[in-house]
Amino acid sequence: GTTAAGATPAGTTAARAAPAGTTAAATTAAGTTAAATTAAAGATTAAATTAAAGATTVTIVDVPPSFPPKIIHPFNYVVPPQTFCKPGGDKSCAQSSCLAILNTQYCLASNTTCPDGMYWIYPEDKSLEPTRMYCDMNTDGGGWMLAITLAAGDVPKPTIREWDPQPDNQPGDVRKSGMFKGSLKGFTNVKEEIGGGVNTAYGKDLTQEQMNQIRLQYAWRDRMTDKQTNKQTLAQRPSCRTDFLAWDNEPEIAGCCKDTSEISCSSVDDKFVGWAMNPRNYPCYGGAGNPEKWKGADGKPMNPKGSSPCEAGESSVPNGSAWARVWIK
């Protein structure tokens, strides 16, 4: 319903259709100017430029609306195309978390605009430079950032400082070990998958200190005592449940640990790593800790790798067949 009119040779006019709700007008006599205005708010912009004498080019640029919409002065002679920055799409558009990205107007507009994948994350307190992290935008309500990954063939590092700062960057089986080392300010929920995803534990509405305690559990030397608070982290671990969406219907597991004949929840030991311990009443945990604690009856090293297989009735010793990972939001 709208037209763009422009003079071609002197005194002659030509009309072309423009996107609905947009008006573009241009005149082309030598040395004249072109003016364009946008009509429908946030819809389409029209850009017009003057070319050589006697010829004008009118360009209609169809771009997503900006958030918030940009105001273009109606008397500009040349109206540049609008630019749009996809949340988390590049370093300059980094967001504080995957959930923050998911809650932007851009992502809320369609469930296909922000799929699972890599996004730029900039911690809330700016403690770390923007970095690309993997986000799960669909599972358990979406907005989960992959924070810790332990590959089946790897062994956990004794301290957080020694962990690789970049976790794995894809779904499915974990191929690379790493740990997000930025501030956990603003993150309140956690999901831990152990035994290659056989068992999952969730924490909800946690404090920043509790989130830090969970991260500490993956460094077997650090997990014994938090150097900042001088507290035994095993005694401070938050409770968990085994379902996130049906939270109120799930029983709470104190300390995210259940006693078994092999593992005692009350003991403080660097033999294991991970937050959840035996969440389903049989030996199952994130991985092996201090290698000195892993020796066979003959005194030879067992060389455990990866996560506990978490198979009821089978040996819980990490044998390189299972991975573990931790998501936060």
Summary of the structure (lengths in Angstrom):
residues: 329
radius of gyration: 28.3
end to end distance: 46.4
largest distance: 100.7
contacts: 1043
relative contact order: 0.11
helix: 12%
strand: 27%
